[in-house]
Amino acid sequence: MNNTDYVCISCDVMINILTEIKQKNLDITQGWLYDLTDQIDWSLNILKDHKHKHYQELKNKYNKLKEGE
């Protein structure tokens, strides 16, 4: 497992956390939510730069979640 695989796993977990927050309408502060989405964007950029095999899958999952806002 290389470093980008760890970024991939972390990104997937963060997207899943964001999904739960939105589905359950949890009361999360705007600052915390901004930090989470910023970290997801940052992770996706790393995966894109390294042409990680799961980049597009995670990007689509994240975009679908953002479209539901």
C-alpha positions in Angstrom: 0.0 0.0 0.0 1.4 3.4 -0.9 0.7 6.9 0.4 -2.0 7.7 -2.2 -3.8 4.5 -1.1 -4.0 6.0 2.4 -5.3 9.3 0.9 -7.9 7.3 -1.0 -9.1 5.5 2.0 -9.2 8.7 4.1 -11.1 10.5 1.3 -13.7 7.7 1.1 -14.2 7.8 4.9 -14.6 11.6 4.8 -17.2 11.4 2.0 -19.1 8.7 4.0 -19.0 10.9 7.1 -20.4 13.9 5.1 -23.1 11.6 3.6 -24.2 10.6 7.2 -24.2 14.2 8.3 -26.5 15.2 5.4 -28.8 12.1 5.5 -29.3 12.5 9.3 -29.4 16.3 9.2 -26.9 16.5 12.0 -26.3 19.8 13.7 -22.7 20.5 12.6 -21.1 23.9 12.8 -20.5 25.6 9.4 -16.8 25.9 10.2 -16.4 22.1 10.8 -18.3 21.3 7.7 -16.1 23.7 5.7 -13.0 22.0 7.1 -14.3 18.6 6.1 -15.2 19.6 2.6 -11.9 21.4 2.2 -10.1 18.2 3.2 -12.1 16.1 0.8 -11.3 18.5 -2.0 -7.6 18.5 -1.1 -7.6 14.7 -1.0 -9.3 14.4 -4.4 -6.7 16.8 -5.9 -3.9 14.5 -4.6 -5.6 11.5 -6.1 -6.1 13.3 -9.4 -2.5 14.5 -9.5 -1.3 10.9 -9.0 -3.8 9.4 -11.4 -5.1 7.1 -8.7 -7.4 4.4 -10.0 -10.2 5.3 -7.6 -10.1 9.0 -8.2 -13.0 9.2 -10.6 -15.2 6.9 -8.5 -14.7 9.1 -5.4 -15.1 12.3 -7.4 -18.4 11.1 -8.8 -19.6 10.0 -5.3 -18.6 13.5 -3.9 -20.3 15.4 -6.8 -23.5 13.4 -6.4 -23.5 14.2 -2.7 -23.0 17.9 -3.4 -25.7 17.9 -6.1 -28.2 16.8 -3.4 -27.7 20.0 -1.4 
